[in-house]
Protein backbone atom coordinates (compact mmCIF):
# COMPACT_ATOMS: atom_id res chain seq x y z
CA UNK A 1 0.00 0.00 0.00
CA UNK A 2 1.55 3.31 -1.12
CA UNK A 3 1.44 6.39 1.08
CA UNK A 4 -0.47 9.28 -0.41
CA UNK A 5 1.28 12.65 -0.67
CA UNK A 6 -1.64 14.62 0.82
CA UNK A 7 -2.36 14.90 4.52
CA UNK A 8 -4.23 17.19 6.87
CA UNK A 9 -3.77 18.09 10.50
CA UNK A 10 -6.65 19.85 12.21
CA UNK A 11 -7.49 20.98 15.72
CA UNK A 12 -10.61 22.58 17.09
CA UNK A 13 -11.08 23.83 20.61
CA UNK A 14 -13.91 25.25 22.62
CA UNK A 15 -13.36 26.53 26.13
CA UNK A 16 -15.64 27.63 28.92
CA UNK A 17 -15.08 29.24 32.29
CA UNK A 18 -17.70 28.91 35.03
CA UNK A 19 -15.91 30.73 37.81
CA UNK A 20 -18.46 32.46 40.04
CA UNK A 21 -17.58 36.10 40.58
CA UNK A 22 -19.64 38.56 42.60
CA UNK A 23 -18.09 42.03 42.45
CA UNK A 24 -19.85 44.49 44.75
CA UNK A 25 -21.14 46.47 41.78
CA UNK A 26 -22.84 43.38 40.31
CA UNK A 27 -24.47 41.81 43.38
CA UNK A 28 -27.72 43.61 42.64
CA UNK A 29 -28.06 41.99 39.20
CA UNK A 30 -27.29 38.45 40.44
CA UNK A 31 -24.77 35.91 39.27
CA UNK A 32 -21.99 37.14 37.00
CA UNK A 33 -20.07 34.41 35.17
CA UNK A 34 -17.01 35.80 33.37
CA UNK A 35 -14.65 33.95 31.09
CA UNK A 36 -10.91 34.12 31.58
CA UNK A 37 -9.48 37.02 29.57
CA UNK A 38 -7.73 36.25 26.26
CA UNK A 39 -9.40 32.83 26.17
CA UNK A 40 -10.60 31.90 22.72
CA UNK A 41 -14.05 30.40 23.07
CA UNK A 42 -13.85 29.01 19.56
CA UNK A 43 -10.57 28.20 17.84
CA UNK A 44 -9.87 26.22 14.68
CA UNK A 45 -6.56 25.26 13.10
CA UNK A 46 -6.22 23.29 9.87
CA UNK A 47 -2.93 22.47 8.18
CA UNK A 48 -3.14 20.75 4.80
CA UNK A 49 0.18 19.35 3.57
CA UNK A 50 1.57 17.89 0.38
CA UNK A 51 4.84 15.95 0.13
CA UNK A 52 5.95 14.24 -3.05
CA UNK A 53 9.53 13.34 -3.83
CA UNK A 54 11.51 16.60 -3.56
CA UNK A 55 8.47 18.88 -3.19
CA UNK A 56 7.03 19.82 0.21
CA UNK A 57 4.14 22.24 0.77
CA UNK A 58 2.34 23.31 3.97
CA UNK A 59 -0.54 25.67 4.56
CA UNK A 60 -1.88 26.81 7.90
CA UNK A 61 -5.35 28.23 8.50
CA UNK A 62 -5.93 29.59 11.98
CA UNK A 63 -9.27 30.99 13.19
CA UNK A 64 -10.00 32.60 16.56
CA UNK A 65 -13.52 33.79 17.34
CA UNK A 66 -14.13 37.12 19.06
CA UNK A 67 -13.02 36.85 22.67
CA UNK A 68 -12.69 39.08 25.69
CA UNK A 69 -9.48 41.01 26.30
CA UNK A 70 -10.44 42.94 29.44
CA UNK A 71 -13.43 43.69 31.65
CA UNK A 72 -14.52 47.33 32.09
CA UNK A 73 -18.33 47.46 32.14
CA UNK A 74 -19.68 48.73 35.49
CA UNK A 75 -23.32 49.62 34.94
CA UNK A 76 -25.10 50.62 38.12
CA UNK A 77 -21.99 51.28 40.19
CA UNK A 78 -23.07 53.44 43.16
CA UNK A 79 -21.73 56.97 43.40
CA UNK A 80 -19.52 57.92 46.36
CA UNK A 81 -22.54 59.18 48.32
CA UNK A 82 -24.29 55.77 47.88
CA UNK A 83 -26.92 56.87 45.36
CA UNK A 84 -27.25 54.77 42.18
CA UNK A 85 -25.39 56.00 39.13
CA UNK A 86 -26.90 56.72 35.76
CA UNK A 87 -27.18 53.83 33.35
CA UNK A 88 -24.10 53.48 31.14
CA UNK A 89 -24.94 54.52 27.54
CA UNK A 90 -25.38 51.48 25.31
CA UNK A 91 -25.31 49.04 28.20
CA UNK A 92 -23.13 45.97 27.97
CA UNK A 93 -22.90 46.37 24.15
CA UNK A 94 -22.06 50.09 24.30
CA UNK A 95 -18.84 52.03 23.81
CA UNK A 96 -17.98 51.98 27.54
CA UNK A 97 -18.20 48.20 27.85
CA UNK A 98 -15.70 45.33 27.94
CA UNK A 99 -12.88 45.11 25.38
CA UNK A 100 -12.86 42.24 22.87
CA UNK A 101 -10.57 40.92 20.14
CA UNK A 102 -12.13 40.92 16.66
CA UNK A 103 -12.54 37.47 15.06
CA UNK A 104 -9.38 36.57 13.16
CA UNK A 105 -8.67 34.13 10.31
CA UNK A 106 -5.09 33.98 9.10
CA UNK A 107 -3.61 31.87 6.31
CA UNK A 108 0.10 31.05 6.12
CA UNK A 109 1.96 28.95 3.51
CA UNK A 110 5.43 27.50 3.14
CA UNK A 111 7.14 25.17 0.73
CA UNK A 112 10.45 23.73 -0.37
CA UNK A 113 11.92 21.94 -3.36
CA UNK A 114 15.01 19.74 -3.09
CA UNK A 115 17.51 20.60 -5.79
CA UNK A 116 20.12 17.90 -5.07
CA UNK A 117 23.49 17.86 -3.32
CA UNK A 118 21.84 18.93 -0.05
CA UNK A 119 20.53 22.17 -1.57
CA UNK A 120 16.86 23.18 -1.23
CA UNK A 121 14.88 26.19 -2.40
CA UNK A 122 12.54 27.35 0.40
CA UNK A 123 9.91 30.03 0.71
CA UNK A 124 7.04 31.17 2.90
CA UNK A 125 4.22 33.69 2.97
CA UNK A 126 2.61 34.75 6.26
CA UNK A 127 -0.84 36.37 6.42
CA UNK A 128 -1.63 35.53 2.79
CA UNK A 129 -5.19 36.84 3.14
CA UNK A 130 -4.03 40.18 4.64
CA UNK A 131 -6.22 39.69 7.74
CA UNK A 132 -6.76 42.71 9.99
CA UNK A 133 -6.19 42.41 13.75
CA UNK A 134 -7.87 44.57 16.39
CA UNK A 135 -9.97 45.31 19.44
CA UNK A 136 -13.43 46.76 20.07
CA UNK A 137 -15.54 47.81 23.06
CA UNK A 138 -18.94 46.18 23.62
CA UNK A 139 -19.98 45.82 19.99
CA UNK A 140 -17.79 45.54 16.88
CA UNK A 141 -19.03 48.96 15.69
CA UNK A 142 -17.10 50.61 18.58
CA UNK A 143 -13.59 50.21 17.19
CA UNK A 144 -10.80 50.65 19.70
CA UNK A 145 -7.77 49.59 17.68
CA UNK A 146 -7.16 48.09 14.24
CA UNK A 147 -3.79 46.80 13.06
CA UNK A 148 -3.21 46.41 9.34
CA UNK A 149 -0.40 44.15 8.16
CA UNK A 150 0.54 43.18 4.66
CA UNK A 151 1.62 39.65 3.83
CA UNK A 152 5.20 38.84 4.84
CA UNK A 153 7.22 36.67 2.52
CA UNK A 154 10.74 35.32 2.16
CA UNK A 155 12.60 32.86 0.00
CA UNK A 156 16.08 31.49 -0.10
CA UNK A 157 18.36 28.52 -0.38
CA UNK A 158 19.22 26.05 2.36
CA UNK A 159 22.27 23.82 2.23
CA UNK A 160 22.57 20.72 4.37
CA UNK A 161 26.05 19.25 3.81
CA UNK A 162 25.17 15.93 5.49
CA UNK A 163 23.18 14.95 2.38
CA UNK A 164 26.12 15.29 0.05
CA UNK A 165 27.69 12.04 -1.14
CA UNK A 166 31.40 11.68 -0.57
Secondary structure, DSSP 8 states (H G I E B T S, - for coil): ----SEEEEEEEEE-----EE--GGGGGG--EE---TT--SEEEEEEEEEEETTEEEEEEEEEE--EEEE----TT---TTS------TTGGGSTTS-EEE--EEEEEEEEEEEEETTEEEEEEEESTT---EEEEESSTTSEEEEE----EEEEEEEE-GGGS--
